[in-house]
Amino acid sequence: MKNCTLRRYGSANDGGYLMCENLTAAAAAAYSYGIDKEDNWGCDVSKQRGIVVHQYDCFTPHRPTCDGGQFVFHDECVGPRRESADGHPFDTVPSQIARNGHADKPLLMKMDIEGAEWESLRATPDEVLDTFVQFPMELHLRLADESQILETVRRLKRQFYLVNVHFNNWSCSPAFAPLPAPAFQVLWVNKRVGVVDPDAASPAAPSPLNAPDNPAAPECGAK
């Protein structure tokens, strides 16, 4: 990217994501999908930009706090349709942002929902995806869904630049060769705001801001 100043948001290890710091100013709000016990990404974003972070997770009783930030927790998960599954409420990305009054507004998003991202993204129309200025997420590969995963990635690449890839060293596995792990963090930047550097090496060298999710183990593929 020619106009991207990368910065790490969130944890120093697992739970940290890279974003283009200089491309966040227009965001009216942020969405954090998949919380578990913490939302350090959301806290960093909220404090830096002064915006509300809407958190979605229907599987955890934890309600993260952020000194100096603004959180709104929704006891609901994201999925391909509005439904209740095993007592857990789900709804779609378009419905959730519309309910919060953010339809057609520029947004930031983080998504780490353990494989449910594929169906959730497929159920999100292009015009809704286009509201996201950039979004980091963790992708989870499943060999049984290779064709659907490839279709979704190709679709995203029509609207977004893939700016960063970092493999999660909690899940290194030769079963997914030539990739070293089935889980990895990526950063998507909307082509409306991102500018590609035609003189940069391709593929670009990994950013030094990436860090092992498990600090006690080497990165996947490290000798």
C-alpha positions in Angstrom: 0.0 0.0 0.0 1.2 3.5 -0.9 -0.9 5.3 1.6 -1.0 2.9 4.6 0.8 3.5 7.9 0.4 0.2 9.7 -0.2 0.2 13.5 -1.0 -2.7 15.8 -4.3 -2.5 17.6 -5.1 -4.7 20.6 -2.9 -7.2 22.3 0.8 -7.6 21.8 0.2 -11.2 20.9 -3.1 -13.1 20.5 -5.9 -10.6 20.0 -3.7 -8.0 18.2 -4.5 -6.9 14.6 -2.8 -4.6 12.1 -4.7 -1.7 10.5 -3.8 1.4 8.5 -3.8 4.0 11.3 -4.1 6.9 8.8 -7.2 5.4 7.2 -9.4 5.2 10.3 -10.5 8.9 10.6 -13.7 8.6 8.6 -15.2 5.8 10.7 -18.5 6.6 12.4 -18.3 3.5 14.6 -16.6 0.1 14.9 -17.9 -3.5 15.1 -16.1 -6.2 17.0 -17.4 -9.7 16.3 -16.1 -12.4 18.6 -15.2 -11.2 22.1 -14.6 -14.1 24.5 -13.0 -12.4 27.6 -11.4 -9.3 26.1 -11.6 -6.7 23.4 -8.3 -5.0 23.4 -8.7 -4.2 19.7 -11.9 -2.4 20.4 -10.5 -0.5 23.3 -7.6 0.8 21.2 -9.8 1.8 18.4 -12.4 3.5 20.6 -9.8 5.5 22.5 -7.9 6.6 19.5 -10.9 7.5 17.3 -13.3 8.5 20.0 -16.0 6.2 18.6 -18.3 3.6 20.0 -17.4 -0.1 19.5 -20.4 -2.4 19.1 -19.4 -5.8 20.4 -21.2 -9.0 19.4 -20.9 -12.4 21.1 -23.6 -14.7 22.3 -21.4 -17.3 23.9 -19.7 -15.4 26.7 -20.9 -13.9 30.0 -17.9 -11.5 30.1 -18.4 -7.8 29.5 -15.1 -6.2 28.7 -14.5 -2.7 30.0 -12.3 0.0 28.5 -11.0 2.9 30.5 -11.4 5.9 28.3 -13.3 4.0 25.6 -16.9 3.3 24.7 -18.4 -0.2 24.4 -21.9 -1.4 23.6 -22.2 -5.1 24.2 -24.8 -7.1 22.2 -25.6 -10.6 23.5 -26.0 -11.8 19.9 -23.8 -13.5 17.4 -23.4 -12.8 13.7 -24.4 -15.3 11.0 -26.1 -15.8 7.7 -29.7 -15.3 8.9 -31.7 -14.1 11.9 -32.4 -17.2 14.0 -32.0 -18.9 17.4 -29.7 -21.9 17.4 -29.4 -23.9 20.7 -30.7 -20.9 22.5 -28.2 -18.5 21.1 -29.5 -15.5 19.0 -28.0 -14.8 15.6 -28.5 -12.1 13.1 -26.7 -10.8 9.9 -24.2 -8.0 9.6 -26.6 -5.8 7.5 -29.4 -6.2 10.1 -27.1 -5.4 13.0 -25.6 -2.2 11.5 -29.0 -1.0 10.4 -30.5 -1.6 13.8 -27.7 0.6 15.3 -28.4 3.4 12.7 -25.1 2.9 10.8 -26.4 1.8 7.4 -24.4 3.6 4.7 -22.0 5.1 7.2 -18.2 4.4 7.1 -17.3 1.7 9.6 -14.4 -0.3 11.0 -14.8 -4.0 11.8 -12.9 -6.8 13.5 -14.1 -10.4 13.1 -12.8 -13.5 14.8 -15.7 -16.0 15.0 -14.0 -19.4 14.6 -15.0 -20.3 11.1 -18.5 -18.7 11.0 -17.0 -15.8 9.0 -17.5 -17.5 5.7 -21.3 -17.8 5.9 -21.6 -14.4 7.6 -19.7 -12.7 4.8 -21.5 -14.5 2.0 -24.8 -13.2 3.5 -23.5 -9.6 3.4 -24.3 -7.8 0.2 -21.5 -5.9 -1.6 -23.1 -2.6 -0.9 -23.0 -3.3 2.9 -19.4 -4.6 2.7 -18.5 -1.4 1.0 -19.4 0.6 4.1 -16.3 -0.9 5.8 -13.3 1.3 5.3 -11.0 -1.5 6.5 -11.4 -4.6 8.6 -8.9 -7.0 10.2 -10.1 -10.5 10.8 -9.0 -14.0 11.5 -9.8 -16.5 8.8 -10.3 -20.2 9.6 -9.8 -22.7 6.8 -11.9 -25.9 6.6 -10.9 -28.4 4.0 -14.5 -29.5 3.5 -15.5 -25.9 2.5 -12.6 -25.1 0.1 -14.8 -24.1 -2.9 -17.0 -21.8 -0.7 -13.9 -20.3 0.9 -12.2 -19.6 -2.4 -15.4 -18.0 -3.7 -15.7 -15.7 -0.7 -12.0 -14.6 -0.9 -12.3 -13.8 -4.6 -15.4 -11.8 -3.9 -13.7 -9.8 -1.1 -10.7 -9.1 -3.4 -13.0 -7.4 -5.9 -13.7 -4.6 -3.3 -10.7 -4.8 -1.0 -7.0 -5.0 -1.0 -5.4 -7.8 1.0 -2.8 -5.8 2.9 -1.4 -8.1 5.6 -1.3 -11.9 6.3 -0.1 -13.4 9.6 -0.4 -17.1 10.4 -1.6 -18.1 13.9 1.1 -20.2 15.5 -1.4 -21.8 17.9 -2.5 -23.8 14.9 0.5 -24.6 12.7 -0.3 -27.8 10.7 1.2 -29.5 7.6 -2.3 -30.6 6.7 -3.1 -27.3 5.0 0.1 -27.0 2.9 1.2 -24.9 1.1 -0.2 -22.7 3.9 1.5 -23.3 7.3 -1.7 -23.0 9.4 -5.5 -23.1 9.0 -6.0 -19.9 11.0 -4.5 -16.5 10.1 -5.1 -12.8 10.6 -5.6 -10.6 7.5 -6.3 -7.0 6.9 -8.7 -5.9 4.2 -8.6 -2.3 3.0 -11.4 -0.9 0.9 -10.2 0.0 -2.7 -12.1 3.3 -2.4 -9.5 4.5 0.2 -6.4 2.3 -0.4 -3.7 3.1 -3.0 -1.4 0.4 -4.3 2.3 1.2 -4.6 3.2 0.1 -8.1 6.9 0.0 -7.3 6.6 -2.1 -4.2 7.8 -5.7 -4.1 5.1 -8.3 -4.6 4.5 -10.1 -2.4 5.5 -7.6 0.2 7.8 -8.6 3.1 5.8 -9.3 6.3 5.4 -6.4 8.6 7.6 -6.3 11.7 4.4 -5.3 13.6 3.2 -8.9 13.3 3.8 -11.0 16.4 3.3 -14.6 17.4 -0.1 -15.3 18.8 1.6 -17.8 21.2 4.7 -15.9 22.5 6.2 -19.1 23.8 6.4 -20.8 20.4 8.1 -19.9 17.1 6.1 -18.6 14.2 4.7 -21.2 11.8 7.3 -22.3 9.4 10.2 -20.8 11.4 13.4 -22.8 11.3 
